[in-house]
Amino acid sequence: MKFSINREFRKMLKLFAEYAVLRRMFYAVLGVAVYWRPPEILSALK
């Protein structure tokens, strides 16, 4: 079970590394969320 999850995780990491554009989009969305909606994020974390 653990090995299977690890293998899937590595596959995901490989895809993530290959698609640099998707990775940049992901970080851009994260950055926008952090910079523009801090109160909502903080309230969601609490």
KAFEN-V270551 format. One record per residue. RES is the residue in three letters. SS is DSSP state (H for helix, E for strand, - for the rest). Layout:
RES&SS + RES&SS
This chain:
MET&- + LYS&H + PHE&H + SER&H + ILE&H + ASN&H + ARG&H + GLU&H + PHE&H + ARG&H + LYS&H + MET&H + LEU&H + LYS&H + LEU&H + PHE&H + ALA&H + GLU&H + TYR&- + ALA&H + VAL&H + LEU&H + ARG&H + ARG&H + MET&H + PHE&H + TYR&H + ALA&H + VAL&H + LEU&H + GLY&H + VAL&H + ALA&H + VAL&H + TYR&H + TRP&H + ARG&- + PRO&H + PRO&H + GLU&H + ILE&H + LEU&H + SER&H + ALA&H + LEU&H + LYS&-
